[in-house]
Structures are given as C-alpha cells and as structure tokens.
Amino acid sequence: MTMSATKQELIDKLRRDLLGWEGFRPLPPEERQSFGLGPIENAFPNQMFPTGALHEFISTRPEFTAAIGGFIAGIMQTLLEKGGVCVWVSYTRRIYPPALKRFGVDPDRIIFIDVVREKDVLWVTEEALKCSGIAAVICETRLLSLLESRRLQLAIEQSQVTGFILRKDVRQLNNTACTARWTVKPLRSKPRPGMPGVGHPRWQVELLKVRNGQPGSWTLEWKNNAFLHPQKDQVQQPDINRRYA
Amino acid sequence: MPKRFVSIWFRYLLTDREAIRLKSLRELPVAFTEQDHGRMLVMAMNGHAENCGVKPGMAAADARVIAPGIQLFECKAGRNIKLLTGLAEWCLRYTPLVMVDPPDGLLLDVTGCTHLKGGETEFLKDIVNRLRALGYTIRPGMADTIGCAWAVARCAESGLLVPPGGQRNALMPLPPAALRLGVELVIKLRELGFYQVGSFIHLPKSVLKRRFGGNMVLRLYQALGQEAEFLLPLKEPVPYSERVSLLEPIRTREVIETTVYALIDQLCKRLYAEGLGLRSAILTYLRIDGKSGQLTIGTNHPSQRTDHIFKLFALQFDQVAPGLGIEAFILDAAKTEPASDKQNLLWNGKPTADSEEIAELLDNVGARVGKDHIHRYLPQEHHWPERAAGNTTDLTQTPESAWPEDRIRPVQLLEPPEPIEAMALTPDYAPRQFVYRHERHIIVTADGPERISHEWWLEDGGYRDYYVAEDEEGMRYWLFGTPNDLPGQTRRWFIHGYFP
C-alpha cells in the first residue's frame, strides 16, 4: 500500500517536472493572468493560458483571418495590461488598426513591420521574440516548417514572449513545434435583445492541438470588451479521455 | 545681413613652414625649386631671398649666384594644398566656413563672427598675431566680397579692411592683377596702359566683354559685389571620429570583425565619457588599391553600447568587398545626442531598459528590411476609412486624440475596395445577396447604412453607404454602395473589409 502511494507520488512529481521542462511553469497565483477565456483555459496544463509560448492559428479564408485577428486582439488586451508593446510582422497586411480599439487594444501600441520579402518575416519574428521587452509578437506568414518553428520556440524559451503565428492560406498542415494550434471561425451572431441587425462577434474556437492538454471546441462571443461564453448548453465539452501528444 | 569675407594671403607659405621646422633657416635666404624640363627652377622663396633679387621662375643656379648661401629645397607637388588644409582647419576657430584658396591663401566667411573678437580691426589683428606667433607671414584683407578681400590682401598698400560697400573705392588704385585674372590678360592690360583697375572700371560692360572676354567682366563684377560668388567650405570635421590603420592589409571576415569591434569600442568609450550616444555612424574602409567603401547605420535612440552598434554594422558586412586587403578603417559619428535621458518617451508604464531593448530591436530590423517598413498608426480626425489612421515612423509620438470607439470597423480592410455583384431588393437597403470571387453569399442580416462622405476639403467625390452584412454561414462583411440619388446613377457595390 505504502509502496503504491509513493509510486503514485513519484509519478505525479515526474509529470509536474516534465511539464516544467517543457516550458509550462506554474505561476504563483498573484502572477496569474486571466484572459477571460473560461473553459478554454482549462484545456491547458496548469489550467492557464500559456504565455511565453508559441500559438499557431490556421486560416484558410480571409473571413477566418479577420476572426483570428479579433480573437488575438482580445488576448492581447490582457497581455498589454502590464504595459509594453506588440510587434505585428507581416508581408501582406490587411489589418485595419482602428478596428483593434474595439478589442481593447490601443492601435498606437502596436508596431507594424511590413517586410517586402516573405522570407524576412520569420527572421524579423525571431529577432522580435528574442526581445523580452515585448508583450506579444504576431507573425502573419504562410509557411512555417518544423525547423523554423523550433527556432522560434527556442527564442521564446529565453525571453518568455508570447508569440502568435497567423498562417494564412494554408494548403497542407505540417508538424510544428508550437504549443497550441487553433482555428477561429465566425459564427452567426445572436441579435442583441430588442435590436435588429448584426450582433456581437461570435466565433467557433477550436483547439486542434495542444501540448499536454485537451483539444476541444468552444463557442465564444466578444461583448463589452471581454470574452463571453454563451449559454452553457451550447458549449461542447472537450473529450477528457482523448489525449493528444 | 551683408556678408563679410576675409582673405588670408600666406606670402611665404612653404618657406615659413620650413623655417618653423628648422629655426636656423629664419635668417637665411630660402627657396623651393621644382624640376622643369631638366632644369631646376625657383618656385617659392622667402623674404631674404626676395630682397636679394630671387624671383619665381628663375633657374636655381642663378639664384645661387645672386643670393650667396641660399638654401634650396625641392618642392613636392601638392604640398601647399596640404599645408593650407591644415591651416584651414586651424582657422575653424574663427568661423565654421573656411575654404582653401590655392595656391597660397584661405578664404573665411566671417559674417557675424567679428564681434566675438571685439570688432573687425581686432579680428584681423588677432588673426595676424596668432599666425605670426605660429611663424607665418600673412596679409589679410576684409571686404564685402570674396574678390575684393582677395585683392586688398595681395595688392593694397594700406586699407586692408574695406568698410561695407567700399569695394569700388578700394579697387580703384589696385593693379589689374588684383582681379584674379590670367597672366596673359594682365600683360595685355598693362600693354594697353591700364595700370590701375580705376582706369577701366567705368567702361561699359559690353566693351570690356568684347575686348577682354567674359571672365574678366565676371571677376570685376564679383569683386564689386554685383555677381554672386560662393564659398565652398572645407569639409567640417566630425567631432567624434576614430580611425585605425593596419600594419598588414586584412581580408578575412573574422579579422575585419575584430578590428571593427575594437574601433567601435573606442568610439563608444569616448561617447560614454561625455554622456553622448550614437544616432548615426559611417564606417569607411580604405583598401590598399586606393578604393574605399562605406557602411552607414542609424539607431532609434542614442546608443553607446558596442555590442549593439557592432551588430548593426555586422548585418552589412556582406557588402564589404576587401579586394586585395583593407588597410584602414575610419568610423565617424555622424550624429550624436545626449544619452542621459533614457527612452522614457516610449510608451509610459514600461521599465526603461525594455524600451531601449525595443529601440535596439527596431534598429536591427530596420537595418535588414528598411526603416520605411516599420509603421505605427495614430488616430486622425478623419471619417473616411482610408484616412482614419495616420502612419508614422516616429516611435515616440503619442496620439493627439483618442481612438474612436463609436463606429464599428472591420479588422481586415481591403485596399482598394473590390467590386462585387450585389442585388438589393429596395433602394437604400442592404443587398440580399452578393457574388464575390465567384462565391455567392446570401445575406441574412445587416446593419446600416452608415453614410460616409468624402472630405470635400481634401478630395472630390461622392459618399459611400456602408453596411455591416452577415451571411448564412456567419461571415461578416463590410459592404458599401456608391451614390444612386441622382437621375441616371446606378448604385455599384464594393466589399471593403471583413469583420471578426
């Protein structure tokens, strides 16, 4: 009996250590930031949205890119609360800065770097990720190989900057070293009570891959400068028994 | 402000220099010779030799006869220019605008400088006394024009200081050679009996031009101040400059990197000691075959960190073509700024060190992809969507007004808007469906119209009626229609953006 108890403890301890070695460090409660993502945060190890990690967003249509832009801006709002700036690297940028104000981000706190050559995007991203004074780096790119993503991941492990890779026009998905792989798709909005027309932005957020966590799919709404989970019954609970590497 | 110029004539430039080096030469006749068709000719001499009758162009052997004990030196070509350049740099203490005036003079633009020495007379006295203390015999002239100052410095018996507007009177008694004319023209004027400028100064311009050519008229009128003449200042020396000369020419990248790093380190230490930071720098490399090249960097904030500046240069090392080898590097700090006020301006609420880090990051990125590609956006007081965000490359600028929150704007904006085929059932209402890129979108719900007019004070054009439209699949679009309220106008539809 005692044997098995110690074994269990050992295994738990090993699991925690493994998480730590992979870059997920449990933060003390006072340093923990809530992104208002609710159940989505539970899908990650330590029940928190991993900052200082690489998040990959897959987009196949410009409509999805817009939705991803909104979702990232919503997360950026929390990241920017502590001050600092964001760097947005792209080579074909269509983001419209004034729109970000709706997601609580002051557009003047973002530095847009619009490179001419596609291959410079990742170079600039890596340089930016090495710079620990930056709150977040958003990189719009089409291609990201395993090798390139590992380079970015290594840069992040030093600096603890949060990186978002927005992959547009993805034809084929490949393996990357990113911590999480997301898709965000727009959903039909619910009309505001007593109001005609288009309601608050509503998305289907899918976590396709997450390291040491549970992938899942959630409906999310952006309302009054915060994420909101619509009625509980609409939320598809993640399948806890399935584990992805 | 009327201009004032000083011309300094170094009467015995080469011999004075030699006498400064060898004190024993002061009391002896000294002359410089140069080779001319196998003969040695005198080309410069000092006062003692002149008193003995030695003249420029005389054979060295003749000079030896008429001036016993004369010391003859061979003159290297270009020596006078070198000496004058050194003296011009020395003269920068009087005015920043100094020009070398070959073969034996300097020109100074002293407009607004003379009061610093207590007046024009004292100014000239100061120049004469200090240069005499150095060992040079000079004659200065001051006038409103370069030509007149040049003339009085070399030819006037007295009155070296020409009062403002007094050029004509000052030039009258001078010989024609005072006008900087060619030897042939001077001889011609003398043959015609023009011994003084005053004897032809009153002749009409056309007559002078026909007889003596346009150059003579130009010189005369420049001296009088009726034709413009400019002074080309000597390259202003950069206050912070470091150079390294190598014993052996270098070629490999490693050695170049080590050398440049050491050079930058020297400069940074100097700047650090004086509380300055580098904003832009030029690295010049001189190759042994006489060619040279330059690398230029700029930083976003005053930096004195060797590693950072080296990194910026290192990004450009691919462009260095060492050829047979590089023998010297010169690093000029083209622009420096006080580095004491750390970048507090960059976005409040962030520790200083971080802002510096960001500025360094942007330096690196700017060096690779170009500074023009780094943007920030500030709110502008414009309704027209394309103008609502002002582009700035300045990283310290803060918004003058708040970002508007009352209007909903798309996250992705198409620039320019793309035409769509849309079908609206009723005028002034959102379309029921539209086709964009061969895809049909059925619109379920829409908000609008939001009419945005062209800002007529900036640009002509009609208004746009914007609609936020959501299709069956939940995709949200920003559509607009062109005006349709005039007879004969049909509404055309465009897609302008995507909502999240």
Interface residues (C-beta under 8 A of the other chain):
Chain A: P62 E63 T65 A66 A67 I68 G69 G70 F71 A73 G83 G84 V85 V87 R94 I95 Y96 P97 P98 A99 L100 K101 R102 D106 P107 D108 R109 I110 I111 F112 I113 D114 V115 V116 R117 D120 W123 V124 E127 A128 K130 C131 S132 G133 I134 K185 P186 L187 R188 S189 P191 P196 G197 V198 P201 R202 W203 W222
Chain B: L346 W347 N348 G349 K350 P351 A353 D354 S355 E357 I358 E360 L361 L362 N364 V365 R368 V369 G370 H373 I374 H375 R376 Y377 L378 P379 P385 A388 A389 L395 T398 P399 W403 P404 E405 I408 R409 P410 V411 Q412 L413 L414 E415 V444 T445 A446 D447 V468 A469 E470 E472 E473 G474 M475 R476 Y477 G497 Y498 F499 P500
